[in-house]
Structure formats: C-alpha cells, structure tokens
Amino acid sequence: MPFDSDYTQEAYAQQMINEYKQTGVEAEDVFAQSFNLNDVLYWIKHEPAFGKQAVYLDNINAVSEGYPTLAELEALKTRGVNIIAPAMWALLEINANGEIIPSSYAINAKAAKLDIITWTLERSGLLKNGGGWYYQSTTPVINNDGDMLEVLDVLDVLDVLAQDVGIKGIFSDWAATVTYYANCKGLK
C-alpha cells in the first residue's frame, strides 16, 4: 500500500472490481483471486456477483506445513468461499504402489464442496531432476518430462483427480502442454 495514505487493502480490492466494471467486463467472466483471504471475503460481501467466483489462493509452502482440515475448508465454504486454489503439489500424493493419487487436501476440498483451480503447471525445474517445488509431493516418481502428462492425467476431468475432486482449472506458464492434452482429450 502507498506510504502515508488512507488507501487501504479494502480500497485496493474494490478498485480492482471497479476497473472491471468500468471496462464492461461481466462478473461471470472474472475469477478475482488473492492470497489474502480478506480480499476474497470483501468481494463476497461487497461485490457478490464477483465474489461468487472469487478464488482464494492458498499459499501453503510445504507438505510439512500440513494441509487444511475438512473443518477448516468447510468453514471457508460457510463464509462464502466457493473456489480454492492451492499449488498443484498440494493436491497430489503417492500411494504405496508408487501411483500419483489425490491428496487428503483434494479429498477434503471436495467434501467441503469447494471448486478447485490449481497452479502452476510448467513453472518447475526439469522433471528429470524431480520437478522442484511444484512437484514436491510427487518427486520420487517424477523422473522425465513425459511425467508432466501423467500428472495431467491425474488432473484431467476424465481422470482420477478431476473425477474425484472436480478440478475446475489449472494455471500454466506454458500453455502448449495443457492445450495439447486438452485437444487429445477433447476438452475445452
């Protein structure tokens, strides 16, 4: 926020929505997003047409931090949050057979009736080196760039995670892989 000003975080959140309105962008075309839960709650209360699909970006940083409980996710839903967006790794884990499966976070988010958008595909290091931070929950089974498509199989609406959890979307820094995969699966 600017120094020595009465410009608040709420004013910032409102200004963003005002700019969409001023340019004629319909609320249904906007997925306002923030790592600041108060921004999302502000939009829900003061701009309900935009708040309806506001996205709470979860800034969980490591598996060791622990995932939100079902009760915590249900509390978000009760407060009006409809879409949560954790990093991709937080939605995945490896089972005893070495298969990538939905994490407890993903299962709990679905049980709380939250939609999920995840981030960020293809921002990682080389997958032959385990993929780095964005693949921390699946590093032991990631060893080549082709594994990206295996992870997408888990996220695809036709496959395990999306069927079980209902992934609404995925952010990507390089749209080629997602586009290729969506085209192969007949997705939009």
Residue pairs with C-beta under 8 A, 6 or more apart in sequence:
1 7
1 8
1 9
1 12
9 36
9 38
9 39
10 38
10 42
12 39
13 34
13 39
13 42
13 43
14 42
14 46
14 47
16 32
17 32
17 43
17 47
17 50
20 27
20 30
20 32
20 50
27 47
27 49
27 50
27 52
27 53
28 49
28 53
30 50
30 53
31 53
31 54
31 55
31 83
31 117
32 39
32 40
32 43
32 50
32 51
32 53
32 54
32 55
33 54
33 55
33 56
33 57
33 85
34 40
34 54
34 55
34 56
34 57
35 57
35 58
35 59
37 56
37 76
37 81
39 54
40 51
40 54
40 55
40 56
40 81
41 79
41 80
41 81
42 51
43 50
43 51
43 54
44 51
44 52
44 54
44 79
44 80
44 81
45 51
45 80
51 80
52 82
53 82
53 83
54 81
54 82
54 83
55 83
55 84
55 85
55 117
56 76
56 81
56 83
56 84
56 85
57 85
57 119
58 68
58 84
58 85
58 86
58 87
58 90
60 67
60 68
60 86
60 87
60 90
62 136
63 89
63 90
63 136
63 137
67 90
67 103
67 104
67 105
67 108
68 76
68 105
68 108
69 108
70 108
70 111
70 112
73 84
73 108
73 109
73 111
73 112
73 114
74 111
74 112
76 84
76 112
76 114
77 112
77 113
77 114
81 114
82 114
82 115
83 114
83 115
83 116
83 117
83 168
84 109
84 114
84 115
84 116
84 117
85 116
85 117
85 118
85 119
85 171
86 105
86 116
86 118
87 118
87 119
87 120
87 133
87 134
88 118
88 119
88 120
88 121
88 134
88 135
88 151
88 155
88 170
89 133
89 134
89 135
89 136
89 137
89 138
90 103
90 105
90 106
90 118
90 137
91 102
91 103
91 105
91 106
91 109
91 116
91 118
91 155
91 161
91 165
91 167
92 100
92 101
92 102
92 103
92 106
92 137
92 138
92 151
92 154
92 161
93 100
93 101
93 102
93 103
93 104
93 137
93 138
94 100
94 101
94 137
94 138
94 140
94 141
95 101
98 140
98 141
99 141
100 138
100 141
100 150
100 151
100 154
101 154
101 160
101 161
102 154
102 160
102 161
102 164
102 165
103 137
106 116
106 161
106 164
106 165
107 164
107 165
109 116
109 165
110 116
110 164
110 165
110 166
115 166
115 168
116 165
116 166
116 167
116 168
117 167
117 168
117 169
117 170
117 171
118 155
118 167
118 169
118 170
118 171
119 170
119 171
120 134
120 171
120 172
120 173
121 134
121 148
121 151
121 152
121 170
121 171
121 172
121 173
121 174
121 177
121 178
122 148
122 172
122 173
122 174
122 177
123 134
123 173
124 131
124 132
124 133
124 134
124 135
125 131
125 132
126 145
127 135
127 142
127 143
127 144
127 145
127 146
127 147
127 148
128 143
128 144
128 145
130 139
130 140
130 142
130 143
131 138
131 139
131 142
131 147
135 142
135 151
138 151
141 147
142 151
148 177
149 177
149 181
152 177
152 178
152 181
153 159
153 160
154 160
154 161
154 162
155 161
155 162
155 167
155 170
156 162
156 181
156 185
156 187
157 163
157 167
157 187
158 185
158 187
161 167
170 178
172 178
181 187
182 188
